[in-house]
């Protein structure tokens, strides 16, 4: 009998110990999550609190400790959702600096959130978003981003502070309020400070208390938005991104893959000359700081107006020694042609090699492009001129074969602004004024195409200008030779 009593005591004691160490019940887990969320906790901060107080995560928390956690929340003795936790065993608040928490929680939450703040927001779960705070309702920020309006709990947004030294050795420290490619606004204890980024000598940022050195941060400045497929009217070796559509003042195109794209001159299509321009990048070598590429292309026209060729190469048409058709003040291409309305198949081919690299300052990129072009004009020209006139083609010297050799240059002045320049040798090139180009583009039979006669022959020439990215998809440009004004609109992932 005595043995039975002893055994019963041992069994009851074992059951009690087992019950105390049993893991959390589903209902307890649900209650803790609900209470913690209502108190401003994220799952990350809740897990940190449980690890600090009970050396356990939520899944492995015991029933007994789960009861204590629930009682602490219900009694209002809960810890801070940011940098402190309440120990339910002692009923006292124990401040826990982020540096002493687990590696996941070594963060500071945003202390300043205001309507109108526009910058990059870093979140506790690793997400990074660009946007503007539209409004703050309770503990929720409504942030407008390029991908839509997001509702983000205040407690999920990390503190972002900056320590900036300007070139005149002025120094400012404070939370970042606004940030764009030209300036950064921080709040000091004496007021808001607007700092132009070109005046910054050194800057360290802290995202959630973690330092991001200036050497890393400055690389995000002034990286040009516009990835050029052309320099003025000549191609680069870099095609459109895959599944990207664009339209410009002269053409439209689509990137089928990272290597291949097709374009067409839509103005020529309207006048009956269906055409396609294939561009294939057959070589590409990118690295972290630079990239190089090479490409070939062909422009094929199925019904090209032959008088456009005579107009383009009117300096090849000689009336008498030293006198060409292009020298005539009343240039009339129809007069010298056998059939002014003749049309036929015409093609151009080209090769281009491009280089682009990040500048040592990290504030942008610089690129260079070298190429050569020719066409099928020599196969067509003998049947174009009227033999009853005194005009003949010149076939020697610089007029033996049509060519265009070009070298282009691009430089990021800022993230939105590029400087462009090009020099070329082209035996079909003519300088045409803005008014001549305007009338050609809008006024003749083939609108939206630059193919008219006239202009001053200039085999060696150059041009320069500027391209401004209004936003990520739309760009405007100006330069000082035909076509003078440029617009370019991209649509992604059609």
C-alpha positions as CSV (number, residue, x, y, z in Angstrom):
1,X,0.0,0.0,0.0
2,X,2.8,2.3,0.9
3,X,4.5,1.5,-2.4
4,X,1.3,2.4,-4.3
5,X,1.1,5.8,-2.5
6,X,4.7,6.6,-3.4
7,X,4.1,5.7,-7.1
8,X,1.0,7.8,-7.3
9,X,2.9,10.8,-5.9
10,X,5.6,10.3,-8.5
11,X,3.1,10.1,-11.3
12,X,1.2,13.2,-10.2
13,X,4.5,15.1,-9.8
14,X,5.6,14.1,-13.3
15,X,2.3,15.1,-14.8
16,X,2.5,18.5,-13.2
17,X,6.0,19.0,-14.5
18,X,4.9,17.9,-18.0
19,X,1.9,20.2,-18.0
20,X,4.2,23.2,-16.9
21,X,6.6,22.5,-19.8
22,X,4.0,21.8,-22.4
23,X,4.3,24.1,-25.4
24,X,1.9,26.9,-26.2
25,X,-1.7,26.1,-27.2
26,X,-3.1,27.4,-30.5
27,X,-5.6,29.6,-28.7
28,X,-2.8,31.2,-26.6
29,X,-0.7,31.8,-29.7
30,X,-3.6,33.5,-31.5
31,X,-4.3,35.7,-28.4
32,X,-0.6,36.8,-28.1
33,X,-0.4,37.7,-31.8
34,X,-3.6,39.7,-31.6
35,X,-2.6,41.6,-28.4
36,X,0.9,42.3,-29.7
37,X,-0.4,43.6,-33.1
38,X,-2.8,45.9,-31.3
39,X,0.1,47.2,-29.2
40,X,2.2,48.1,-32.3
41,X,4.4,45.1,-32.4
42,X,5.6,43.4,-35.6
43,X,6.3,39.6,-35.6
44,X,10.0,40.5,-35.5
45,X,9.7,42.7,-32.4
46,X,7.4,40.2,-30.7
47,X,9.9,37.4,-31.3
48,X,12.7,39.6,-30.0
49,X,10.8,40.3,-26.8
50,X,10.1,36.6,-26.2
51,X,13.7,35.7,-26.8
52,X,14.9,38.4,-24.3
53,X,12.3,37.6,-21.6
54,X,11.8,33.8,-22.0
55,X,14.7,32.6,-24.2
56,X,12.1,31.2,-26.6
57,X,10.3,32.1,-29.8
58,X,6.5,32.1,-30.0
59,X,6.3,28.5,-31.5
60,X,8.2,27.0,-28.6
61,X,6.9,29.1,-25.7
62,X,5.5,27.1,-22.8
63,X,1.9,27.2,-21.7
64,X,2.8,28.8,-18.4
65,X,4.9,31.6,-20.0
66,X,2.2,32.1,-22.6
67,X,-0.2,32.9,-19.7
68,X,2.2,35.4,-18.3
69,X,2.7,37.1,-21.6
70,X,-1.1,37.4,-22.1
71,X,-1.6,38.7,-18.6
72,X,1.2,41.3,-19.1
73,X,-0.5,42.7,-22.3
74,X,-3.9,42.7,-20.7
75,X,-2.7,44.5,-17.6
76,X,-1.0,47.2,-19.6
77,X,2.4,46.1,-18.5
78,X,3.6,45.3,-22.0
79,X,7.0,46.4,-23.3
80,X,7.7,49.1,-25.9
81,X,7.3,47.8,-29.4
82,X,10.6,49.4,-30.4
83,X,13.5,49.4,-27.9
84,X,12.2,48.1,-24.6
85,X,10.5,45.0,-23.2
86,X,8.6,44.4,-20.0
87,X,9.6,41.4,-17.9
88,X,6.3,39.9,-16.7
89,X,8.1,38.0,-13.9
90,X,9.3,41.2,-12.2
91,X,6.5,43.6,-13.4
92,X,9.2,46.2,-14.2
93,X,10.2,47.8,-17.4
94,X,13.6,46.7,-18.7
95,X,15.1,48.9,-21.4
96,X,16.9,46.8,-24.0
97,X,19.1,48.7,-26.5
98,X,18.9,47.5,-30.0
99,X,22.6,46.7,-30.1
100,X,22.1,44.0,-27.5
101,X,19.2,42.3,-29.2
102,X,19.4,39.5,-31.6
103,X,20.9,40.3,-35.0
104,X,17.5,40.6,-36.6
105,X,16.4,43.4,-34.3
106,X,19.5,45.7,-34.4
107,X,17.3,48.5,-35.7
108,X,15.8,51.9,-34.8
109,X,12.3,52.8,-35.8
110,X,11.4,56.1,-37.4
111,X,11.0,58.9,-34.9
112,X,9.8,61.5,-37.5
113,X,7.1,60.7,-40.1
114,X,5.2,63.5,-41.7
115,X,2.8,64.0,-44.6
116,X,4.8,65.0,-47.7
117,X,8.0,63.2,-46.8
118,X,9.4,61.9,-50.1
119,X,12.4,59.6,-50.2
120,X,13.5,56.0,-50.0
121,X,11.9,54.2,-47.0
122,X,13.6,51.2,-45.4
123,X,11.4,48.7,-43.6
124,X,12.1,46.2,-40.8
125,X,11.4,43.2,-43.0
126,X,14.1,44.2,-45.6
127,X,11.7,45.9,-48.1
128,X,12.9,49.2,-49.6
129,X,10.4,51.5,-51.3
130,X,10.5,54.9,-53.0
131,X,7.5,57.1,-52.3
132,X,5.8,60.0,-50.7
133,X,3.7,60.0,-47.5
134,X,0.2,61.0,-48.5
135,X,-1.3,60.9,-45.0
136,X,-0.9,59.3,-41.6
137,X,-4.0,57.8,-39.9
138,X,-3.4,56.5,-36.5
139,X,-0.4,54.2,-36.7
140,X,-0.6,53.7,-40.4
141,X,1.3,55.6,-43.2
142,X,-0.3,55.9,-46.6
143,X,2.7,56.0,-48.9
144,X,2.3,56.6,-52.7
145,X,4.9,54.6,-54.7
146,X,5.4,54.0,-58.5
147,X,3.7,50.6,-57.9
148,X,0.6,52.0,-56.0
149,X,-0.4,53.3,-52.6
150,X,0.8,51.2,-49.7
151,X,-0.5,51.1,-46.1
152,X,2.5,50.6,-43.8
153,X,2.5,50.6,-40.0
154,X,4.6,53.4,-38.5
155,X,6.5,50.8,-36.4
156,X,7.7,49.0,-39.6
157,X,9.6,52.0,-40.9
158,X,13.2,52.3,-40.0
159,X,14.8,55.5,-38.8
160,X,17.0,57.1,-41.5
161,X,19.5,59.7,-40.4
162,X,22.4,61.4,-42.2
163,X,25.6,63.0,-41.1
164,X,26.7,65.4,-43.8
165,X,29.9,67.4,-44.2
166,X,29.7,70.0,-47.0
167,X,32.7,71.2,-49.0
168,X,32.9,74.3,-46.8
169,X,33.2,72.0,-43.8
170,X,29.7,72.8,-42.6
171,X,28.3,69.8,-40.8
172,X,24.7,68.7,-40.3
173,X,23.2,65.7,-38.5
174,X,19.6,64.6,-38.4
175,X,16.7,62.5,-39.8
176,X,16.2,62.6,-43.5
177,X,12.9,64.2,-44.6
178,X,13.2,64.4,-48.4
179,X,15.7,63.0,-50.8
180,X,16.0,63.4,-54.6
181,X,18.8,63.4,-57.2
182,X,19.6,67.1,-56.6
183,X,19.1,67.7,-52.9
184,X,18.6,66.2,-49.5
185,X,16.6,67.7,-46.7
186,X,17.4,66.8,-43.1
187,X,15.9,68.0,-39.8
188,X,18.4,69.4,-37.3
189,X,17.5,70.5,-33.8
190,X,17.6,74.1,-35.1
191,X,15.4,73.6,-38.2
192,X,15.1,71.9,-41.6
193,X,18.2,72.1,-43.8
194,X,18.2,71.8,-47.6
195,X,21.5,70.7,-49.0
196,X,22.5,70.5,-52.6
197,X,24.2,67.2,-53.3
198,X,26.9,68.7,-55.4
199,X,28.0,70.6,-52.3
200,X,28.5,67.5,-50.2
201,X,32.0,66.5,-49.4
202,X,31.2,63.5,-47.2
203,X,28.1,61.8,-46.0
204,X,27.2,58.8,-43.8
205,X,23.7,57.5,-43.5
206,X,22.2,55.3,-40.9
207,X,19.3,53.0,-41.8
208,X,17.7,51.7,-38.6
209,X,20.9,52.5,-36.8
210,X,23.1,50.7,-39.3
211,X,25.8,52.9,-40.9
212,X,25.9,53.1,-44.7
213,X,29.2,54.7,-45.7
214,X,29.5,57.5,-48.2
215,X,31.5,55.3,-50.5
216,X,28.4,53.1,-51.0
217,X,25.7,55.8,-50.9
218,X,27.2,58.2,-53.4
219,X,27.1,55.5,-56.1
220,X,23.3,56.0,-56.3
221,X,23.7,59.6,-57.3
222,X,23.5,60.8,-60.9
223,X,23.3,57.4,-62.7
224,X,21.6,58.5,-65.9
225,X,18.0,57.3,-66.4
226,X,18.3,57.2,-70.2
227,X,20.0,54.1,-71.6
228,X,20.7,55.2,-75.1
229,X,19.9,53.1,-78.1
230,X,20.9,56.0,-80.4
231,X,23.2,59.1,-80.4
232,X,21.2,61.6,-82.5
233,X,20.5,59.6,-85.7
234,X,23.1,56.8,-85.3
235,X,22.7,53.6,-83.3
236,X,24.6,52.5,-80.2
237,X,25.4,48.8,-79.5
238,X,22.9,48.7,-76.6
239,X,19.4,47.5,-77.6
240,X,16.1,48.1,-75.9
241,X,15.4,46.0,-72.8
242,X,13.4,42.9,-73.5
243,X,9.6,43.5,-73.8
244,X,10.0,47.2,-74.1
245,X,8.2,49.4,-76.7
246,X,9.3,52.9,-77.6
247,X,8.2,55.7,-80.0
248,X,10.1,58.8,-81.0
249,X,9.6,61.5,-83.6
250,X,11.0,59.4,-86.4
251,X,10.5,55.7,-85.5
252,X,9.1,53.2,-83.1
253,X,10.5,49.9,-81.9
254,X,10.2,46.8,-79.7
255,X,12.8,44.9,-77.8
256,X,12.2,41.2,-78.2
257,X,15.1,39.9,-76.1
258,X,18.1,41.5,-74.4
259,X,20.0,41.1,-77.6
260,X,17.5,41.7,-80.4
261,X,15.1,44.5,-81.3
262,X,13.2,45.7,-84.3
263,X,12.4,49.3,-85.4
264,X,10.5,51.0,-88.2
265,X,10.2,54.5,-89.6
266,X,6.5,55.0,-89.2
267,X,6.4,58.0,-91.6
268,X,7.7,55.9,-94.4
269,X,5.1,53.2,-93.7
270,X,2.4,55.8,-94.1
271,X,3.7,56.7,-97.5
272,X,3.8,53.1,-98.7
273,X,7.4,52.3,-98.0
274,X,7.1,49.4,-95.4
275,X,10.4,49.1,-93.6
276,X,12.0,47.2,-90.8
277,X,15.3,47.9,-89.0
278,X,16.8,44.8,-87.2
279,X,19.4,45.3,-84.5
280,X,21.4,42.4,-83.0
281,X,23.9,42.7,-80.2
282,X,26.2,39.8,-80.7
283,X,28.8,40.7,-78.1
284,X,28.3,42.0,-74.5
285,X,30.7,42.0,-71.6
286,X,29.4,43.7,-68.5
287,X,31.3,44.2,-65.2
288,X,30.5,46.1,-62.0
289,X,32.2,49.3,-63.2
290,X,32.0,49.1,-67.0
291,X,30.5,47.3,-70.0
292,X,31.3,46.9,-73.7
293,X,29.1,45.7,-76.5
294,X,29.1,45.3,-80.3
295,X,26.1,45.0,-82.6
296,X,25.2,44.8,-86.3
297,X,22.0,46.0,-88.0
298,X,20.2,46.2,-91.3
299,X,17.4,48.6,-92.4
300,X,15.3,47.1,-95.2
301,X,12.9,49.2,-97.3
302,X,10.6,47.4,-99.7
303,X,9.3,50.4,-101.6
304,X,11.8,53.2,-101.2
305,X,11.4,56.4,-103.3
306,X,14.4,56.5,-105.6
307,X,14.3,60.3,-105.8
308,X,15.2,60.4,-102.1
309,X,18.5,58.7,-103.0
310,X,19.2,61.3,-105.7
311,X,18.3,64.1,-103.3
312,X,20.6,62.7,-100.6
313,X,23.5,62.2,-103.0
314,X,22.9,65.2,-105.2
315,X,26.6,66.2,-104.7
316,X,27.5,63.0,-106.6
317,X,25.6,64.2,-109.7
318,X,27.9,66.3,-111.9
319,X,26.7,68.6,-114.6
320,X,30.1,69.8,-115.7
321,X,33.5,69.6,-114.0
322,X,33.3,71.1,-110.6
323,X,29.5,71.8,-110.8
324,X,27.1,69.4,-109.2
325,X,23.3,69.1,-108.9
326,X,23.6,70.2,-105.3
327,X,25.1,73.5,-106.4
328,X,21.9,74.5,-108.2
329,X,19.9,77.1,-106.3
330,X,16.6,75.7,-107.8
331,X,17.5,72.1,-107.0
332,X,15.0,69.9,-108.9
333,X,15.6,66.2,-108.5
334,X,12.7,65.3,-110.8
335,X,14.4,67.0,-113.8
336,X,17.5,64.7,-113.8
337,X,15.7,61.4,-113.2
338,X,14.6,58.9,-115.7
339,X,11.5,58.1,-113.6
340,X,10.8,60.5,-110.7
341,X,8.2,58.2,-109.3
342,X,10.4,55.1,-109.3
343,X,10.5,53.0,-106.1
344,X,12.4,49.9,-105.2
345,X,14.1,47.8,-102.6
346,X,16.8,49.6,-100.6
347,X,18.9,48.6,-97.6
348,X,21.4,49.9,-95.2
349,X,23.8,48.0,-93.0
350,X,25.9,49.1,-90.0
351,X,28.3,47.9,-87.3
352,X,28.7,49.7,-84.0
353,X,30.8,49.1,-80.9
354,X,30.0,50.8,-77.6
355,X,31.7,51.3,-74.2
356,X,30.2,52.6,-71.0
357,X,31.7,52.9,-67.5
358,X,31.0,54.4,-64.1
359,X,33.0,57.5,-63.3
360,X,35.4,57.3,-60.4
361,X,33.3,59.8,-58.4
362,X,30.4,57.4,-58.6
363,X,28.1,60.2,-59.8
364,X,27.3,59.0,-63.2
365,X,28.5,57.2,-66.3
366,X,30.4,58.1,-69.4
367,X,30.1,56.3,-72.8
368,X,31.6,56.2,-76.2
369,X,30.3,54.6,-79.4
370,X,32.0,54.0,-82.7
371,X,30.4,52.8,-85.9
372,X,30.3,52.5,-89.7
373,X,27.4,52.5,-92.1
374,X,26.9,51.9,-95.8
375,X,24.0,51.1,-98.2
376,X,22.9,49.6,-101.5
377,X,23.0,52.9,-103.4
378,X,25.8,51.7,-105.8
379,X,23.5,48.9,-107.0
380,X,20.7,51.3,-107.9
381,X,22.2,54.5,-109.1
382,X,23.0,53.6,-112.7
383,X,19.3,53.3,-113.6
384,X,18.2,56.6,-111.9
385,X,19.5,59.5,-114.1
386,X,17.9,60.5,-117.4
387,X,20.5,59.9,-120.2
388,X,19.1,62.8,-122.2
389,X,20.4,65.3,-119.7
390,X,24.0,66.3,-119.2
391,X,24.1,65.0,-115.6
392,X,26.2,61.9,-114.7
393,X,27.3,60.2,-111.5
394,X,30.8,60.8,-110.1
395,X,32.4,57.4,-109.3
396,X,35.9,58.4,-108.1
397,X,37.5,59.7,-105.0
398,X,35.2,60.3,-102.0
399,X,32.2,59.4,-104.1
400,X,33.3,55.8,-105.0
401,X,31.1,54.2,-102.3
402,X,28.6,55.6,-99.8
403,X,29.9,55.6,-96.2
404,X,29.3,57.1,-92.8
405,X,31.9,56.7,-90.0
406,X,30.8,58.1,-86.7
407,X,31.9,58.4,-83.1
408,X,29.4,59.4,-80.3
409,X,30.0,60.5,-76.7
410,X,27.6,60.6,-73.7
411,X,28.1,62.0,-70.2
412,X,25.8,62.0,-67.2
413,X,25.5,65.6,-66.0
414,X,22.9,64.4,-63.4
415,X,20.6,61.5,-63.1
416,X,18.1,63.2,-65.5
417,X,20.4,65.1,-67.8
418,X,22.9,63.8,-70.4
419,X,25.3,65.7,-72.5
420,X,25.7,64.1,-76.0
421,X,28.2,64.8,-78.8
422,X,29.0,63.2,-82.1
423,X,31.5,63.6,-84.9
424,X,31.3,61.9,-88.3
425,X,32.6,61.6,-91.9
426,X,29.7,61.0,-94.3
427,X,29.8,61.6,-98.1
428,X,26.0,61.9,-98.0
429,X,25.8,64.5,-95.2
430,X,24.4,68.0,-95.7
431,X,23.8,70.7,-93.2
432,X,20.2,71.8,-93.2
433,X,18.7,74.7,-91.2
434,X,15.9,74.3,-88.7
435,X,13.4,75.7,-91.1
436,X,14.4,73.3,-93.9
437,X,14.1,70.3,-91.5
438,X,10.8,71.6,-90.2
439,X,9.3,71.9,-93.7
440,X,10.7,68.5,-94.7
441,X,9.2,66.8,-91.6
442,X,5.8,68.3,-91.8
443,X,5.4,69.8,-95.3
444,X,6.2,67.3,-98.1
445,X,4.5,64.1,-99.3
446,X,6.4,61.9,-96.9
447,X,5.6,63.4,-93.6
448,X,7.5,62.5,-90.4
449,X,10.5,61.5,-92.5
450,X,13.6,63.6,-93.1
451,X,14.4,62.8,-96.8
452,X,14.1,66.1,-98.6
453,X,16.6,67.7,-101.0
454,X,18.7,70.7,-100.3
455,X,21.4,71.7,-97.8
456,X,25.1,72.4,-97.9
457,X,27.3,69.4,-98.4
458,X,29.7,68.8,-95.5
459,X,31.4,65.5,-95.4
460,X,33.1,66.2,-92.0
461,X,30.9,67.6,-89.3
462,X,29.9,67.3,-85.7
463,X,26.9,68.0,-83.4
464,X,26.2,68.2,-79.6
465,X,23.2,68.6,-77.4
466,X,21.3,67.6,-74.3
467,X,18.8,64.9,-73.4
468,X,16.6,65.3,-70.4
469,X,14.7,62.4,-68.7
470,X,11.4,64.0,-67.7
471,X,10.6,60.7,-65.9
472,X,11.6,57.0,-66.2
473,X,9.9,56.7,-69.6
474,X,9.7,60.0,-71.3
475,X,12.7,62.1,-72.6
476,X,13.2,65.3,-74.4
477,X,16.3,66.5,-76.2
478,X,17.7,69.4,-78.2
479,X,20.8,69.6,-80.4
480,X,22.1,71.8,-83.2
481,X,21.7,69.9,-86.4
482,X,18.9,67.9,-88.0
483,X,16.5,66.9,-86.5
484,X,17.2,69.5,-83.8
485,X,14.4,68.5,-81.4
486,X,14.1,65.0,-80.0
487,X,11.4,63.2,-78.0
488,X,11.5,59.5,-76.8
489,X,8.8,57.6,-75.0
490,X,9.3,54.1,-73.6
491,X,6.6,51.6,-72.4
492,X,7.8,48.6,-70.4
493,X,6.5,45.0,-70.3
494,X,3.8,45.3,-72.9
